[in-house]
Amino acid sequence: MLTSCFPVIFGNAQQMTGLQFSNFNGVHAIYTNPAGIADARFKKHNNILTTSVMFANDYARLELPFSFKQMVFGTVPDVYKNNKGNIDWRGSWIKENPDGTPKNLYIGVENRGPAYMNRLGKNGAFALASRTRGAFQLNNVAEPLIQFGKSVIDNQTNITRITDSRFTLNVNAYQELGFSLAHIVFNRKSHYVKVGATSKYLMGLGCGYIINNGFDINTLGGDSVRINKSDVSVGFTHGALFNRFSQGVYQWAMPTMSEIVGGGFGWDAGFIYEYRPDKTDLLTSGNPYLWKLSMSLLDMGSITYGKNGKTFRIMNQTPVKIHADSGFGAAFNQGIDSGLSFVSAFARNNMNYEEGSGKITTAIPSTLNIQFECNVVKWLYVGVNWSQAVVSRRDIAFRRPSSLIVIPRIESKLIECSIPLCLYNDYKNVGMGWFTRIGPVFFGTDNLLKSIQSNSYSGLDFYLGISTGISTKKAKEKS
């Protein structure tokens, strides 16, 4: 069954777009453009806790025989339930997209920890923030390799050999501590410009990668396969926190010194231009711009792992047999560290094996972000967010897929609601999300589903959090 090969396949690499567009996001503005806090609507603002979970793929979708509305209200027909009254999920509901192009899978977690922003008079602000991020990524997976894997797992004989087997796998987990500064550099007549930057100290919790430049493999019957030739580069680190993350157990707390196995520095930088004609006094709802344009470079930098790291290259030109009972599956069931260690030992004993230096440098998810927004009238806004990944799918890197999002929203100081319309997963999928803020509490998704009545799920992700602040005397400040 397909579920054996792709256990988690739905969703969008979400960016909390609804929250990031809000004029009342306070310290959260730094994650899209650090210039945004220069004239924040709060004198002081704190993030208490914010978490998000995200998935993305371009290989399959979920087609259900019932609607999302039925799931929410518990009215799913009994025929689709098991004897305990729960939904009986079936592999036949997963529909593939075999279009002949390489496929990609992304699973990510982001936790924004304690963060604090403080205005510096009328023309600037600073912020201190912490964040933990983790991701599992499969990129450029040759479609024949997926079909071959399904054939082996399901004990089918329809595919016996595969020669197109390229893919790149990256697993990363790290924590960052950031310091942001923003300042208003131009305020004359209708033109208003602010700039900002963030410097980050990066604490690497672990990483792993496999860069497969291709191998020739075929089944031998039963549970055995033969590798006829290969060229694969592998690297991974050992780390207690990373091992727990790879097994699905995630910790909120800051890591201990023994859990930090890599380090590095990163930065963000951006500017925002706002057009503020006098007529905005009549048209807008307390935010003085009629429209604004912003641009930022985010997550520029890298993490270097110099200890507890292992790198090697596997090659062979003569056939090598692998048996299912060799312990390969059992090793990966114990975690990624265990699985990669098994691969290393097997390659050393059976194939051409080149030991590397053990030093690994992995890029963080460098992104170009451009936003445009117009205050249509009073509480109604319409914006566009373009997020383009800078790093390649074949790099040793934490990469966030690119997206283009249109986001209409209704905003007031106490209540806010928006509906992101997304072209996501490197512009390959279409989805719709929502965002709601009630005072300090917010929750949302960048891609819930195509329609609230639809049973076709091209994506699902979510985020939620709570932040508090002390407002400025006026929501609108003009010099």
Stockholm file with secondary structure:
# STOCKHOLM 1.0

chainA/1-479         MLTSCFPVIFGNAQQMTGLQFSNFNGVHAIYTNPAGIADARFKKHNNILTTSVMFANDYARLELPFSFKQMVFGTVPDVYKNNKGNIDWRGSWIKENPDGTPKNLYIGVENRGPAYMNRLGKNGAFALASRTRGAFQLNNVAEPLIQFGKSVIDNQTNITRITDSRFTLNVNAYQELGFSLAHIVFNRKSHYVKVGATSKYLMGLGCGYIINNGFDINTLGGDSVRINKSDVSVGFTHGALFNRFSQGVYQWAMPTMSEIVGGGFGWDAGFIYEYRPDKTDLLTSGNPYLWKLSMSLLDMGSITYGKNGKTFRIMNQTPVKIHADSGFGAAFNQGIDSGLSFVSAFARNNMNYEEGSGKITTAIPSTLNIQFECNVVKWLYVGVNWSQAVVSRRDIAFRRPSSLIVIPRIESKLIECSIPLCLYNDYKNVGMGWFTRIGPVFFGTDNLLKSIQSNSYSGLDFYLGISTGISTKKAKEKS
#=GR chainA/1-479 SS CHHHHCSCCCCCCCCCHHHHHCTTCGGGGGGTCGGGGTTCSEEEEEEEEEEEEEEEESSEEEECSSCHHHHHTTCCCGGGBCTTSSBCCCGGGEEECCCSSCEEEEEEEEEEEEEEEEECTTSEEEEEEEEEEEEEEEEEECHHHHHHHHHHHTTCCSCCEESCCCEEEEEEEEEEEEEEEEEEEEEETTEEEEEEEEEEEEEEEEEEEEEEEEEEEEECSTTEEEEEEEEEEEEEECCHHHHHHHTTCCCCSCCCGGGCCEEEEEEEEEEEEEECCTTHHHHBSSCCCSEEEEEEEEEEEEEEECSSEEEEEEEESSCEEEEGGGSHHHHHHTCHHHHHHHHHHHHHHHSEEEECCCCEEEECCCEEEEEEEEEEEBTEEEEEEEEEECSCTTSSBCCCCCEEEEEEEEECSSEEEECCEEEETTTTEEEEEEEEEETTEEEEEEEEESCTTCCEESCCCEEEEEEEEEECSCSCCCC
#=GC SS_cons         CHHHHCSCCCCCCCCCHHHHHCTTCGGGGGGTCGGGGTTCSEEEEEEEEEEEEEEEESSEEEECSSCHHHHHTTCCCGGGBCTTSSBCCCGGGEEECCCSSCEEEEEEEEEEEEEEEEECTTSEEEEEEEEEEEEEEEEEECHHHHHHHHHHHTTCCSCCEESCCCEEEEEEEEEEEEEEEEEEEEEETTEEEEEEEEEEEEEEEEEEEEEEEEEEEEECSTTEEEEEEEEEEEEEECCHHHHHHHTTCCCCSCCCGGGCCEEEEEEEEEEEEEECCTTHHHHBSSCCCSEEEEEEEEEEEEEEECSSEEEEEEEESSCEEEEGGGSHHHHHHTCHHHHHHHHHHHHHHHSEEEECCCCEEEECCCEEEEEEEEEEEBTEEEEEEEEEECSCTTSSBCCCCCEEEEEEEEECSSEEEECCEEEETTTTEEEEEEEEEETTEEEEEEEEESCTTCCEESCCCEEEEEEEEEECSCSCCCC
//
